[in-house]
Amino acid sequence: MGKVVLVTGAARQLGGRFVRRVQRDPEVDRVIAVDAVAPPHRLGSAEFVRTDIRQSSIARVLAEHAVDTVVHLAVTGGGAGAGGAGSAVKETNVIGTMQLLGACQKSPTVRRLVVKSSTSVYGGASRDPAVFTETTQPKSLPAGGFAKDAVEVESYVRGFARRRPDVAVCVLRFANILGPYADSALAEYFSMSVMPTVLGYDPRLQFVHEDDVLDVLRLAAGEPQRGTLNSGTFNIAGDGVLLLSQCARRLGRPTVPLVLPAVTWVGSALRAVGVTDFSPEQIRLLTHGRVVETSQMREVLGFKPMYTTAETFADFARSRGKGLLPPEQAGRAVDRVAAALKVDSLNVGVAGAEEGAQR
């Protein structure tokens, strides 16, 4: 008998793609796809079970199918295709995870648990380190949104791992996921004709390609290879970083630098009209950026992404078509704005020094 894999969040794009991907593995006998809504895409030979993981019925699904591997992909940050209001998404993230872990704890057949998390658990603050490792403690915990949900989810997963030491638990902290099919809030932001940015900041960003996400999920859900360990917490990101200004150039989209209060107001207005989920969490990312160390991913988990951060963004940019401006023209425009801001800053500094000398 091969493995019986249960995948939550099967109605979302990423969940559906993973369901189709994992059922091709020779060691997998059956795949059980679970979600509260019917998926808009095909799931191949997988068996779809319509159930809400916030309900106790998920325990019955695990028992009826003798599931031995659970891949929890129903932890999401909203965005396109999330389905339902923000409160429902939060309940699925937190309450749904609690119910699922409770069911796994009681199940005698579950032997492996893979949880999709996010590097957003590190938060975003001006005092943050340049690079986060898996053991780095954030300077300030996320106050709300998906980042806070991810922190809570990970705390419940650690509790489960202590109670069931016989289950191999793997938590994958993904950097921002991009690619041709990306449906996240950040993908919506990069798809805007004009991108609002925070005046005076040019954050460093990391991306992971959705194809690499599928591959590392499959690796984590499978049997460990020699010299690797498919349990623990791992940062997952493509090599290298991109500045936000570089992203804008490569998209050919102009940016509008705004002071931070104005960006917050614009974000609230965009959320109100449903243009994009421009949350406070995303504003912090676009202010301070976030970069993570991935040596554990390579040396312990044994995974090497096919795409770098730059290659991931290039593939995403191709899928979104040309922007309002040719990349060269957009680059010159960004450079002119940056140069003007630098001159203004210098002028302010000189004026302040002269005033101090007069005093």
Residue pairs with C-beta under 8 A, 6 or more apart in sequence:
1 29
2 26
2 27
2 28
2 29
2 30
3 25
3 27
3 28
3 29
3 68
3 69
4 28
4 29
4 30
4 31
4 32
4 65
4 66
4 67
4 68
4 69
4 109
5 22
5 28
5 30
5 31
5 32
5 67
5 68
5 69
5 70
5 71
5 221
6 31
6 32
6 34
6 61
6 62
6 65
6 67
6 69
6 70
6 71
7 15
7 18
7 19
7 22
7 31
7 32
7 33
7 34
7 46
7 71
7 73
8 15
8 34
8 35
8 53
8 70
8 71
8 72
8 73
8 74
8 96
8 100
9 15
9 34
9 35
9 72
9 73
9 74
9 75
9 76
9 116
10 16
10 19
10 33
10 34
10 35
10 39
10 43
10 46
10 48
10 73
11 35
11 36
11 37
11 38
11 39
11 40
11 83
12 35
12 73
12 74
12 76
12 81
12 82
12 183
13 41
13 81
13 181
13 183
14 73
14 177
14 181
14 210
14 213
14 214
15 33
15 35
15 39
15 73
15 74
16 33
16 39
16 41
16 42
16 43
17 181
17 210
17 214
18 71
18 73
18 214
18 217
18 218
19 31
19 33
19 43
19 44
19 46
20 42
20 43
20 44
20 46
21 214
21 218
22 28
22 31
22 71
22 217
22 218
22 221
23 31
23 44
23 45
23 46
25 218
25 222
27 222
27 223
30 46
30 47
30 65
31 43
31 44
31 45
31 46
31 47
32 46
32 47
32 49
32 61
32 65
32 67
33 39
33 43
33 46
33 47
33 48
33 49
34 48
34 49
34 50
34 51
34 53
34 58
34 61
35 48
35 50
35 51
35 74
36 50
36 51
36 52
36 53
36 54
36 83
36 92
37 50
37 83
38 48
38 50
39 48
47 65
49 61
51 57
51 58
51 61
52 58
52 92
52 96
53 74
53 92
53 96
53 97
53 99
53 100
54 91
54 92
54 95
54 96
54 99
55 99
56 99
56 103
58 99
58 100
58 103
59 99
59 102
59 103
59 106
59 107
61 67
61 103
62 70
62 103
62 104
62 107
62 109
62 110
63 107
63 109
66 109
67 107
67 109
67 110
68 109
68 110
68 111
68 112
69 110
69 111
69 112
69 113
69 114
69 221
70 100
70 104
70 110
70 112
70 113
70 114
71 114
71 116
71 217
71 220
71 221
72 97
72 100
72 113
72 114
72 115
72 116
73 116
73 217
74 92
74 93
74 96
74 97
75 93
75 97
75 115
75 116
75 117
75 118
75 149
75 150
75 153
76 82
76 89
76 92
76 93
76 146
77 89
77 118
77 120
77 145
77 146
77 149
77 184
77 185
77 277
77 281
78 86
78 89
78 146
78 185
78 277
79 183
79 184
79 185
79 187
79 188
79 277
80 183
80 184
80 187
80 188
81 183
82 89
90 149
93 146
93 149
93 150
93 152
93 153
94 149
94 152
94 153
94 156
97 115
97 152
97 153
97 156
97 157
98 156
101 156
101 157
101 159
101 160
104 110
104 113
104 160
104 164
104 167
105 160
105 163
105 164
110 164
110 167
111 166
111 167
111 168
112 167
112 168
112 169
112 170
112 221
112 230
113 157
113 160
113 167
113 168
113 169
113 170
114 170
114 172
114 217
114 220
114 221
115 153
115 154
115 157
115 169
115 170
115 171
115 172
116 172
116 174
116 217
117 150
117 153
117 154
117 171
117 172
117 173
117 174
117 233
118 146
118 147
118 150
118 173
118 174
119 132
119 173
119 174
119 175
119 176
119 206
119 235
119 237
119 290
119 292
120 142
120 146
120 147
120 150
120 281
120 285
120 290
121 138
121 142
121 147
121 150
121 151
121 154
121 173
122 128
122 132
122 136
122 138
122 290
122 292
123 138
123 139
123 140
123 141
123 142
123 147
123 284
124 142
124 281
124 284
124 285
124 287
124 288
124 289
124 290
125 138
125 139
125 140
125 284
125 288
126 288
127 139
128 138
128 139
128 288
128 290
129 136
130 291
131 291
131 292
131 293
132 235
132 290
132 291
132 292
132 293
133 235
133 292
133 293
133 296
134 173
134 232
134 233
134 234
134 235
134 293
134 296
141 148
141 151
142 148
142 150
142 151
142 281
143 280
144 280
144 281
145 279
145 280
145 281
146 279
146 281
147 281
154 171
154 233
157 169
157 171
160 167
160 169
161 167
161 169
168 230
168 231
169 231
170 220
170 230
170 231
170 232
170 233
170 234
170 301
171 232
171 233
171 234
172 216
172 217
172 220
172 234
172 236
173 233
173 234
173 235
173 236
173 292
174 208
174 213
174 236
174 237
175 206
175 207
175 208
175 235
175 236
175 237
175 238
175 290
175 292
175 309
176 184
176 186
176 205
176 206
176 207
176 208
176 285
177 184
177 207
177 208
177 209
177 210
177 213
178 184
178 186
178 187
178 190
178 207
178 208
178 209
178 210
178 312
178 313
178 315
178 316
179 209
179 210
179 211
179 312
179 315
179 316
179 319
180 210
180 315
180 316
180 318
180 319
181 210
181 319
182 210
182 316
185 276
185 277
185 278
185 279
185 282
186 282
186 285
187 316
188 275
188 276
188 277
189 195
189 276
189 278
189 282
189 286
190 247
190 251
190 253
190 316
190 320
191 320
192 253
192 275
192 276
193 253
193 323
193 324
194 253
194 254
194 255
194 256
194 324
195 248
195 251
195 253
195 254
195 255
195 256
196 255
196 256
196 258
196 263
196 266
196 267
196 278
197 244
197 248
197 255
197 256
197 257
197 258
197 263
197 286
198 257
198 258
198 259
198 260
198 263
198 283
198 286
198 287
199 257
199 258
199 259
199 260
199 341
200 257
200 341
201 244
201 286
201 287
201 288
202 243
202 244
202 245
202 338
203 243
203 244
203 285
203 286
203 287
203 288
203 289
203 290
204 241
204 242
204 243
204 289
204 290
204 291
205 241
205 242
205 243
205 244
205 247
205 285
205 289
205 290
205 309
206 237
206 238
206 240
206 241
206 242
206 290
206 291
206 292
206 309
207 237
207 238
207 242
207 309
207 312
207 313
207 316
208 236
208 237
208 238
208 305
208 307
208 309
208 312
209 238
209 305
209 306
209 307
209 311
209 312
209 315
211 306
211 307
212 236
212 238
212 305
212 306
212 307
212 312
213 236
215 303
215 306
216 236
216 297
216 301
216 303
216 305
219 230
219 301
219 302
219 303
220 230
220 301
222 230
223 230
224 230
225 302
227 302
228 300
228 301
228 302
229 300
229 301
230 301
232 296
232 300
232 301
234 296
234 297
234 300
234 301
234 303
235 292
235 293
235 294
235 296
235 297
236 294
236 297
236 303
236 305
237 292
237 294
237 297
237 305
237 309
238 305
238 307
238 308
238 309
238 310
238 311
238 312
239 294
239 305
239 308
239 309
240 308
240 309
240 310
241 291
241 309
242 309
242 310
242 313
244 255
244 286
244 289
245 255
245 334
245 338
247 313
248 254
248 255
248 330
248 334
249 327
249 330
249 331
249 334
250 313
250 314
250 317
250 327
251 317
251 320
251 323
251 327
251 330
252 322
252 323
252 324
252 325
252 326
252 327
252 329
252 330
253 323
253 324
253 325
253 330
254 323
254 324
254 325
254 330
254 333
254 334
255 334
255 337
257 337
257 341
258 266
260 283
260 287
263 283
263 286
264 280
264 283
266 278
267 278
267 279
267 280
267 282
267 283
268 278
270 276
270 278
271 277
271 278
271 279
297 303
298 304
307 315
323 330
325 333
